Amino acid sequence: MNAQQTGKIQRKGRSGVVVPHMPPWYQRLAAWIVVSIVKAVCLTLRYRWHDNSGHFEPGFPRGPVIYTVWHNRLGLSMQAYLYTKKRRGSIGMAAMVSASKDGGFLAAILEGFRVQPVRGSSSCRGPQALLELTSWAERGYELAITPDGPRGPCYRVQEGVIYLAQVTGLPIIPFSYHAHWKVRVKSWDRFIIPLPFSRCDMYLGKPVHVPRATPDSEREGLRLALEQELKQLTID
């Protein structure tokens, strides 16, 4: 597949380096509207937290972690971040977002929540994005990634998050939620939009640790363990 065929996904600078699509003014305006609506709806929701991660406990190692959330549950991911930020005292978050035009829109939304977008995915600019995420972790930022994004298949963890955890030495904290009143979009992931005044069960799962010395033969088992933990937290 050549660069012309993937025009909707990426573009290349003169040096051949993939340059992420930057959101134009109309995407930034739409993102501001979305951020405003999400914040307003979140104020009406009734939350019930279920924390199996233990990463708020005094004995849990200090420092950043890697949060993972299914692509169709990004709707309340920022609310979860605010919850964890307050309790962990983190200085900020960097999140991986696709380098495509659609990813530019999501990047503008993340900026509205003061989250640093890092552009890349498994199909485009992946190695560069993982390197940038590692750099943000070294500065003390929490990291976030949708392990089945940006194109799926839905509910299948890609290996990128395992590699990121191995390189950084950070634990992976799975997150999911169940909105009792919601709308599901007709998209590849059946994206969930919680309705105002819904009750939402928020789940933080058991950490998955990937030692730096993990051999290739063991990474698949850790990927499956993370996938299974996320699925156990997910109620459709």
C-alpha positions in Angstrom: 0.0 0.0 0.0 1.6 3.3 -1.1 1.3 6.8 0.4 -1.4 7.8 -2.1 -3.5 4.9 -1.1 -3.2 5.7 2.5 -3.9 9.4 2.1 -6.8 9.3 4.5 -4.5 7.8 7.2 -1.2 9.7 6.9 0.9 12.1 4.9 4.7 12.3 4.5 7.0 15.2 4.7 9.8 15.7 2.3 12.2 13.7 4.4 9.8 10.7 4.2 8.9 11.0 7.9 5.1 10.5 8.5 3.6 13.8 9.6 0.3 13.5 11.7 -2.7 15.3 10.4 -3.2 18.5 12.5 -6.8 19.4 13.3 -8.1 22.4 11.2 -10.1 25.2 12.8 -13.5 23.5 12.2 -12.3 20.4 14.0 -11.0 22.4 16.9 -14.4 24.2 17.1 -16.3 20.9 17.0 -13.9 19.5 19.6 -14.6 22.5 21.9 -18.3 21.7 21.6 -17.8 18.0 22.3 -15.6 18.8 25.4 -18.3 21.2 26.7 -21.1 18.6 26.3 -19.0 15.8 27.8 -18.2 17.9 30.9 -21.9 18.9 31.3 -23.1 15.3 31.0 -20.5 14.0 33.4 -21.8 16.4 36.0 -25.2 14.6 35.9 -23.9 11.0 36.1 -23.9 8.9 39.3 -20.6 7.0 39.7 -19.9 3.9 41.6 -16.2 2.9 41.6 -14.8 -0.6 41.7 -11.1 -0.6 42.3 -9.2 -3.9 42.0 -6.0 -2.2 40.9 -4.5 -1.4 44.3 -2.5 1.4 42.7 -4.0 3.9 45.2 -2.6 2.0 48.1 0.5 3.2 50.0 2.4 0.0 49.1 2.0 0.4 45.3 5.2 1.7 43.6 5.1 5.4 43.0 5.4 6.9 39.6 3.4 6.8 36.3 1.3 3.9 35.1 -0.2 3.0 31.7 -4.0 3.1 31.6 -5.7 1.0 29.0 -9.4 1.4 27.9 -11.3 -0.1 25.0 -11.9 2.3 22.1 -15.7 2.2 22.5 -15.3 3.4 26.2 -13.4 6.6 25.5 -16.5 8.5 26.5 -15.8 8.5 30.2 -12.0 8.0 30.0 -11.4 11.6 30.9 -13.6 11.3 34.0 -11.6 8.3 35.1 -8.4 10.2 34.5 -9.6 13.1 36.7 -10.5 10.6 39.4 -7.1 8.9 39.4 -5.2 12.2 39.0 -6.7 13.5 42.2 -5.9 10.4 44.2 -2.4 9.8 42.8 -1.3 13.4 42.4 -0.1 12.9 38.9 1.3 15.9 37.0 -0.4 15.1 33.7 -1.2 12.5 31.1 0.0 11.6 27.5 -2.3 9.5 25.3 -1.8 7.8 22.0 -4.0 9.0 19.2 -4.1 8.0 15.6 -2.1 10.1 13.1 -5.2 10.2 10.7 -7.6 13.1 10.1 -10.1 11.5 12.5 -7.3 11.2 15.0 -6.7 15.0 14.7 -10.2 15.6 15.9 -9.7 13.3 18.9 -6.4 15.0 19.6 -8.2 18.4 19.8 -10.6 16.8 22.3 -7.8 15.5 24.5 -6.2 19.0 24.5 -9.5 20.3 25.7 -9.1 18.1 28.8 -5.4 19.2 29.1 -4.1 15.8 28.0 -1.1 15.6 25.8 -1.9 13.7 22.5 0.9 11.6 21.0 0.1 10.8 17.4 0.5 7.2 16.1 -1.1 3.8 15.9 -0.2 0.2 15.0 -0.7 1.0 11.3 0.9 4.4 11.2 3.8 6.1 13.0 3.7 3.4 15.8 7.4 3.3 16.7 7.7 7.1 16.8 4.6 7.3 19.0 5.9 4.7 21.5 9.2 6.6 21.7 7.4 9.8 22.4 5.2 8.1 25.1 8.4 6.8 26.7 9.7 10.3 26.8 6.6 11.6 28.5 6.7 8.8 31.1 10.3 9.9 31.9 8.9 13.3 32.7 6.5 11.8 35.2 3.4 11.7 33.1 0.8 8.9 33.2 0.2 7.2 29.9 -3.0 6.1 28.2 -3.6 3.8 25.2 -6.6 2.1 23.6 -5.3 -1.3 22.9 -7.9 -2.3 20.3 -7.8 1.1 18.4 -8.0 2.8 16.1 -9.5 0.2 13.8 -10.0 -2.9 15.8 -10.8 -5.7 15.9 -13.0 -4.7 18.8 -11.9 -6.1 22.2 -8.6 -7.4 21.0 -5.5 -6.1 22.7 -2.7 -5.2 20.2 0.8 -5.9 21.2 1.9 -2.3 21.2 0.8 -1.7 24.8 2.8 -4.7 26.0 5.9 -3.4 24.2 5.4 0.0 25.8 5.1 -1.5 29.3 8.3 -3.6 28.7 10.3 -0.6 27.5 9.1 1.8 30.3 8.9 -0.7 33.1 5.4 0.8 34.0 2.5 -1.4 35.2 -0.6 -1.5 33.0 -3.9 -0.5 34.7 -7.0 -1.7 32.8 -10.1 0.5 32.9 -13.7 0.0 31.7 -17.1 1.1 32.7 -20.8 0.2 32.4 -23.4 2.9 31.7 -26.9 1.8 32.6 -28.5 4.3 30.2 -26.6 4.7 27.0 -26.6 5.0 23.2 -24.5 2.8 21.0 -23.1 4.2 17.7 -23.2 2.0 14.6 -19.4 2.0 14.2 -16.9 -0.8 14.2 -16.5 -0.7 18.0 -20.2 0.2 18.8 -19.1 3.3 20.6 -20.9 4.0 23.9 -22.4 7.4 24.7 -23.7 7.5 28.3 -27.0 9.4 28.7 -27.5 12.2 31.2 -28.3 11.1 34.8 -27.3 7.5 34.1 -25.7 5.4 36.8 -22.2 4.4 35.8 -20.1 1.6 37.3 -16.4 2.4 36.8 -13.9 -0.4 37.0 -10.2 -0.4 37.5 -8.7 -3.8 37.0 -5.7 -5.8 38.3 -2.3 -4.4 37.1 -0.4 -6.3 34.4 3.4 -6.1 34.8 5.8 -6.7 31.9 9.4 -7.0 33.1 12.0 -5.5 30.9 13.7 -8.8 30.5 10.5 -10.5 29.2 11.4 -12.8 26.2 9.4 -12.7 23.0 7.9 -16.1 23.9 6.2 -14.7 27.0 4.8 -11.5 25.7 1.9 -13.2 24.0 0.8 -14.7 27.3 0.9 -11.2 29.0 -1.1 -9.8 26.0 -3.8 -12.4 26.5 -3.8 -11.8 30.3 -4.4 -8.1 29.8 -7.1 -8.8 27.2 -8.9 -11.2 29.6 -8.7 -8.7 32.4 -10.2 -6.0 30.3 -13.0 -8.3 29.1 -13.8 -9.2 32.7 -14.3 -5.5 33.5 -16.5 -5.0 30.4 -20.3 -5.4 30.6 -22.2 -5.0 27.3 
